[in-house]
Amino acid sequence: MKQRILTLGLCLALTLSLVGCGSQVLAEDLMAGIQVETPPVSVEAKDREAGALAVTSFGVNLFRESMEEGENTLVSPLSVLCALAMTANGARGETLAQMETLFGIPIEELNESLYAYTQSLPLGQTYQLDLANSLWIRDDGSIQVEEEFLRTNAAWYDAGVYQAPFDQSTVKDINVWVRENTHGMIQGVLDHIPDDTVLYLVNTLAFDAEWQSIYYDFQVQEGVFTREDGTERDVEMMYSDEYAYLEDAGAVGVMKNYADAAYAFVALLPKEGVSLSDYVASLTGEGLRAMLSGVQDTKVETAIPKFQSEYAVELKEILQTLGMTDAFDPGQADLSGVGETSTGLLYINQVLHKTYISVDERGTKAGAATVVAEGAGAAPPTEVKTVYLDRPFLYLIVDREAGLPVFMGTVTDIAS
């Protein structure tokens, strides 16, 4: 008799639309009130750097492979990495080895690095970055999730655990949980649950920050954004003088701080004669970290367009291209550390990522939701630089202290 193969699906969604929160999650959190002991973590400076480099390199690789010619792109490497790391805690053998190669460090070190990072997130009245995680288990006995898997993700990722019937009430519950943990910025990630789905892992990430220096009305003027094909768009440009200039062989850039300089918006404009796709293709994690750590205190006359961007991508083929192949192969995947099922094996069959961002006079709002579904199947300036973002550019939202890109995107077009 042919063995049935269960599937593990990964869905990532990020949006910024504000909605009301008129309901509550009905499923009970099985981890509520249960104390999970996390081993003491003391990440040395060299280990912090290694972790930051690994996260940055993962983000650059993911972003480079996600980029589509002529299309606006936006990914949240941190959200994707949190979801994949939780999943990797249940991977074994070659499946785990491939995931760890993609991460750039062993899963144990990644757990520690992400835990240490999330425990030290800066927080202020006018800026915040919040992450949340949860696991949702079908309650009909079709899967028995390993206690070690649940405790590991609860310890390192503070993941709540819910048992639910996996009908439309569970669709509603998961969407409500996502909406609540993105402060209303994401309406939901599911519209139905396949019959063979037995487990979801969900990560959310929400970012909301005001500029350190907001733009006044006189600083916002009509301008023109020129696409690579020469098409022109009428846009609103926000003008200011900044004192954080970046440059490498292929691009010039500017860093504009959010409140308290805890986070920053970084824009990189390819030099004349360098296409945006060629510049992105040349990026490396080491190069990006070097540039972000080498900001020059030089006056920069800056023009940033107001823009909103939505993006959706299937990450399965991208992750396979990056070497994570076995997890998607029904005959090779080893996710036995997740749990046991009554009908077959587990593998990942889908990875979806959806994003939304808005940049205006006051600041930036962005959020991310990641769902993993397991189922059947300061010196005085000496010169003035100019960085006008009036043609396609790359941008990042960066945690300044850690030097980590929370979001990475491109603007190739702006809706008029």
C-alpha positions, 0 to 999 in steps of 0.5 A, a space after each residue: 500500500 502506498 504511503 501517504 505523504 503529509 505536507 508542511 506549508 509555509 505562508 508569510 504575509 506582511 501588510 500595513 492596512 489598518 482594521 478594527 479588532 472586533 473579535 478575540 481568539 477562541 482557541 485556548 493557548 495550551 502554554 498559557 501559565 506554563 513556565 518554560 525555562 530558557 537556558 542562560 544566554 550570554 552571547 559574546 561580541 564575536 558571536 553577536 557579530 557572527 549571528 548578525 552576519 548570518 542574518 544579514 547574509 540570509 536576508 541579502 540572499 533571500 532578497 536577491 533571489 526574490 527580486 523581479 525585474 521592473 517590479 517593486 520588491 519587499 521582504 522581511 528577512 527577520 520574519 522569514 528567518 524566525 519561521 524557518 528557524 522554528 521549523 528547523 527545530 523539528 528537522 533532522 539529518 540532511 534536511 536540517 543540514 541544508 537549512 543550517 547551511 542556508 542560515 549560515 550557523 547551526 540552529 542552536 546558535 541561531 536560536 540563541 542569537 534570535 532570542 538574544 536579539 528579541 530580548 533587547 529590542 529598543 522600544 520608545 513612545 514613537 517607535 516599536 518593533 514587535 515579534 510574536 509566534 504561535 503553533 496551531 495543532 489539529 485536535 483530531 489526533 492526526 498528529 502527535 507533536 513532540 513535547 521537545 519541539 513545543 518546549 524548544 519553540 516556547 523557550 526560544 521564541 515564546 511561541 503559544 500553542 493552540 489546539 483547534 478543529 482546523 475548520 473555518 473557526 480556526 481560520 478566523 482564530 489564526 487571522 484574529 491572532 495575526 491581526 492582534 499581534 500586528 496591531 491591526 496592520 494585517 487582516 489575516 493570512 488564511 482563507 481556508 485550511 486544506 483537509 490534510 493540514 495538521 499544524 501551523 507555525 505563525 510568526 508576526 512582525 510589526 514595525 511602526 516608527 516616526 522620523 527623528 525629524 518629521 517633514 514639514 509641509 514646505 519640505 514636501 513638493 511635487 516631483 518626478 520619478 523616472 522608471 528604468 524604461 523612461 516612463 515618468 511618474 508624478 510623485 510627492 518628494 520629501 526634501 531634507 538635509 541629512 548627515 549620514 552618507 553611504 557609498 560603495 562601488 555601485 551605489 550612493 546612499 543616505 541613512 535617515 533615522 527614526 526617533 531616538 536613532 534606534 532604527 533607520 531608513 537606508 536608501 541606496 541609489 545605483 550609480 549612473 550606468 548601473 542598473 538596479 538589478 545588477 547592483 542587487 546581484 552584486 550585494 553580499 552580507 559582508 559588503 552590506 554590513 561594511 557599508 552600514 557600519 561605515 556611514 560617513 558624517 557628511 551633509 547629504 541633500 536628500 529627496 525621498 518619494 512618498 510611497 506605498 508598496 505591496 508585494 507577494 512571492 512564492 518562496 519555495 523555488 527561491 529557497 530550493 535555489 538557495 540549497 534548501 531542497 530536501 525539506 520540499 521533497 516528499 521522499 527526502 524530507 526529515 521533519 521527524 522532530 516535529 512529531 508523528 502522524 497517523 497517515 505518513 510523513 511531513 514535508 514543506 509544500 509551499 512558502 508564501 510571502 506577502 508584504 506592505 509598506 508605507 513611507 510618508 512625512 511622519 515615518 514608516 509603518 510595516 508588518 510581517 506575518 509568517 505561517 508554517 503549516 504542517 499537514 498532509 503533505 560625528 565630524 563637521 562635514 567638508 563637502 555636500 553630497 546629493 542623493 535624490 531618489 528620483 529613479 529606481 532604488 534599494 531601501 532597508 529598514 535597519 536596526 542600527 545597534 545590531 546593524 540588521 536589516 529588518 526589511 529590504 525592498 526596491 522601488 522601481 515604480 510609484 503609483 501616481 
